[in-house]
Amino acid sequence: MKLKHYLLINLGAAIVFWLLWFMVLFRVDPLSTNWLGWGLFYLTMFAAVFSTMSLFGFILRFSLIRQQLAHRAVIIAFRQAALIAIGVVVILWLLSRRLFSWFNLFILAGGLAMLEFFMLSCQPRDNHPSAHKINKYESRPKEIISSTFKEDH
């Protein structure tokens, strides 16, 4: 998919999800609704925040940090947009249940930060030996043994 198509599809999805969220917000009575109304509220909120933040995150990252390739900026923006959307939805849910406090906010922020660090640690790095794949013509990967095993005499 070309970058232009990605941006247009993401922009269209963001507009549709925000319109759906406003429709749920103004059409569903929160005092008389069941779990379906609340589920639609939180689901459309998540989708709207996710699509908007992934679009803004990509545009900011791609325009400010031009060292990254576009697909890497998209992956990073998607991951961080998902974490932001989860955070927003959990905060709204805590507010609706009157459970929101600074302590719960710190726990949520710490949990999302740990999840981000876990996802970062699971990604293969380009300069890491485990990221090099064995070519079908090679019997072993290139330069796995580090220089600490060589003797300097």
Sequence and secondary structure as in RCSB ss.txt:
>XXXX:A:sequence
MKLKHYLLINLGAAIVFWLLWFMVLFRVDPLSTNWLGWGLFYLTMFAAVFSTMSLFGFILRFSLIRQQLAHRAVI
IAFRQAALIAIGVVVILWLLSRRLFSWFNLFILAGGLAMLEFFMLSCQPRDNHPSAHKINKYESRPKEIISSTFK
EDH
>XXXX:A:secstr
  HHHHHHHHHHHHHHHHHHHHHHHHHS TTT  HHHHHHHHHHHHHHHHHHHHHHHHHHHHHH TTS HHHHHH
HHHHHHHHHHHHHHHHHHHHHTT   HHHHHHHHHHHHHHHHHHHHHS  TTSGGGS   TT SS SS S GGGS
   
